[in-house]
């Protein structure tokens, strides 16, 4: 974008959107400098959880606009796992093979229910407001290769979750309770979503003259 300040846009992002915005000239500014700045912002916004969002050479002189968003969630289980009790065990992959992976273990009662072809688990997070609940549901197929069948059932029945999570309501004794340590991540091509939402200008061919003064 041009070095001409897009004042209305910057002020809106800072005051109303509670975000950060800067005007950069991608033609003359070193791409690696901008990339490093964006990655540093992401690392700070996620408390060090995400150290890098932009790979090398992802910012070029053809870049028109850079949009970034970060959501950081740090939850604490209501019934915490003892880190010292974590141990490696078999984690089965979709092809039937397995790898050794670290598992969290506990002997504390859990909200578990066994259905016809899968088990359901309800894990609660600690919350400061007793009138609210924050929780996670985990479904485990009985069969090692039953994941896709379970996914299809969930996707094909709009009331699947409603019908099953209501039965996850009481604590039961567990003899061997193990959950693999995990990370959740997702990636997608944002340009298509933005264009479908009406943001066509940054992706149009030609110069960026039309971007000046626009609220993006």
C-alpha positions in Angstrom: 0.0 0.0 0.0 1.1 3.6 -0.4 2.7 5.5 2.4 -0.2 7.8 2.4 -1.8 7.4 5.9 -5.2 5.8 5.9 -6.2 7.7 9.0 -9.9 6.8 9.2 -9.2 3.1 8.9 -6.4 3.2 11.4 -8.4 5.1 14.0 -11.4 2.8 13.6 -9.3 -0.4 14.1 -7.7 1.0 17.2 -10.7 2.6 18.9 -13.7 0.4 17.8 -12.1 -2.8 16.8 -9.6 -2.8 19.7 -6.9 -3.9 17.4 -3.6 -2.6 15.9 -3.1 -1.1 12.4 -0.2 0.3 10.6 0.3 1.8 7.1 3.1 0.0 5.3 4.6 0.4 1.8 5.3 -3.2 0.7 7.1 -1.9 -2.4 9.9 -0.2 -0.5 9.7 -1.8 3.0 11.8 -4.9 3.4 9.5 -7.9 3.4 11.4 -9.8 6.1 11.2 -6.7 8.4 7.4 -6.7 8.1 7.2 -10.4 8.5 9.3 -10.3 11.7 7.1 -7.6 13.0 3.9 -9.6 12.3 5.4 -12.7 13.9 6.4 -10.8 17.0 2.9 -9.4 17.3 1.4 -12.9 17.1 3.8 -14.3 19.7 2.9 -11.5 22.1 -0.8 -11.8 21.4 -0.8 -15.5 22.2 1.6 -15.3 25.2 4.3 -17.1 23.3 2.1 -20.0 22.2 2.3 -19.1 18.5 5.8 -18.0 17.6 5.4 -17.6 13.9 2.4 -17.1 11.5 4.2 -16.0 8.4 6.9 -18.2 6.8 10.0 -16.7 5.1 9.4 -14.8 1.8 5.7 -14.7 2.4 5.7 -10.8 2.2 6.7 -9.5 -1.2 6.5 -6.2 -3.1 3.3 -7.5 -4.6 1.6 -7.7 -1.2 -1.3 -5.3 -0.9 -2.6 -5.8 2.6 -1.8 -8.0 5.6 -4.7 -9.0 7.9 -3.9 -10.9 11.1 -6.1 -12.1 13.9 -5.1 -14.0 17.1 -7.2 -15.7 19.8 -5.4 -16.9 22.9 -7.2 -19.3 25.3 -5.6 -20.7 28.4 -7.9 -23.0 30.3 -7.3 -24.9 33.5 -9.1 -28.1 34.1 -11.6 -28.1 37.1 -10.0 -31.4 38.1 -6.4 -31.0 37.1 -4.1 -33.8 35.9 -1.0 -34.5 37.8 1.9 -33.8 35.5 4.2 -36.2 37.3 1.8 -39.0 36.4 2.1 -38.5 32.7 3.5 -41.5 30.8 3.9 -42.7 27.3 1.5 -45.2 25.8 0.2 -46.3 22.4 -1.7 -43.8 20.3 -3.4 -45.4 17.3 -3.4 -43.7 13.9 -6.0 -43.8 11.1 -4.0 -46.4 9.2 -4.1 -48.8 12.1 -0.5 -48.3 13.1 0.5 -46.6 16.4 3.0 -44.3 17.9 4.2 -43.8 21.4 2.7 -40.6 22.8 2.6 -38.9 26.2 -0.7 -39.4 28.0 -2.3 -37.5 30.9 -3.6 -39.9 33.6 -5.7 -39.7 36.7 -7.8 -41.9 39.0 -10.3 -39.2 39.9 -13.9 -39.8 39.0 -14.9 -38.5 35.5 -18.1 -37.7 33.6 -18.0 -40.6 31.2 -20.7 -42.6 29.3 -20.4 -45.6 27.0 -22.7 -45.5 24.0 -23.3 -48.3 21.4 -20.2 -47.5 19.3 -18.2 -44.9 21.2 -17.4 -43.5 24.6 -18.1 -39.9 25.6 -16.2 -37.7 28.0 -17.1 -34.4 29.5 -14.2 -32.3 30.9 -14.9 -29.1 32.8 -12.7 -26.0 33.0 -12.3 -23.8 36.0 -14.4 -20.6 35.8 -14.7 -17.6 38.1 -18.4 -17.3 37.6 -20.3 -20.2 39.2 -23.3 -19.5 37.1 -21.5 -20.4 33.9 -19.8 -23.5 32.5 -16.9 -24.0 30.1 -16.3 -27.5 29.0 -14.9 -29.9 26.4 -16.4 -33.0 25.0 -14.3 -35.9 23.7 -15.7 -38.8 21.7 -13.7 -42.0 21.3 -14.9 -44.8 18.9 -14.8 -48.3 20.3 -13.1 -49.5 17.2 -9.6 -48.4 16.4 -10.6 -47.6 12.8 -14.1 -46.2 13.7 -13.2 -42.5 13.6 -14.5 -41.7 10.1 -17.8 -43.6 10.8 -18.3 -41.5 13.9 -17.5 -38.3 12.0 -20.1 -39.2 9.3 -22.8 -39.8 11.9 -22.1 -36.5 13.6 -22.1 -34.6 10.3 -25.3 -36.3 9.0 -27.4 -35.8 12.1 -27.9 -32.2 13.2 -29.2 -33.4 16.6 -26.4 -35.9 17.2 -24.6 -33.8 19.8 -27.8 -32.7 21.6 -29.0 -36.3 21.9 -25.7 -37.6 23.3 -24.1 -34.9 25.4 -27.2 -34.7 27.7 -26.3 -38.2 28.9 -22.9 -37.0 30.0 -24.1 -35.7 33.3 -22.7 -37.7 36.2 -19.3 -38.7 37.6 -18.4 -42.4 37.5 -15.4 -44.3 38.9 -12.6 -45.0 36.4 -10.0 -47.7 36.7 -7.7 -46.6 33.8 -8.2 -43.1 32.5 -5.8 -41.7 30.0 -6.0 -38.7 27.5 -3.1 -38.0 25.1 -1.6 -34.6 25.3 -2.8 -32.7 22.3 -2.7 -29.5 20.3 -5.5 -28.1 18.2 -4.7 -26.2 15.0 -6.5 -25.3 11.8 -5.5 -23.6 8.6 -7.5 -22.3 5.6 -7.2 -20.0 2.6 -8.6 -16.7 3.9 -8.8 -14.8 0.6 -11.8 -16.9 -0.6 -13.7 -16.2 2.6 -12.9 -12.5 2.5 -14.0 -12.2 -1.1 -17.2 -14.0 -0.5 -17.8 -11.5 2.3 -17.4 -8.6 -0.1 -13.8 -7.7 0.4 -12.8 -7.8 -3.3 -10.6 -4.7 -3.7 -7.3 -6.1 -2.1 -7.5 -9.1 -4.4 -8.3 -7.2 -7.7 -5.7 -6.9 -10.4 -4.0 -3.6 -11.1 -2.5 -1.0 -8.7 -3.7 -0.3 -5.2 -5.1 3.1 -5.7 -8.5 2.1 -4.8 -7.4 1.0 -1.3 -6.6 4.6 -0.2 -9.0 5.7 2.5 -11.0 2.5 2.4 -12.2 1.0 5.6 -11.0 -2.6 5.4 
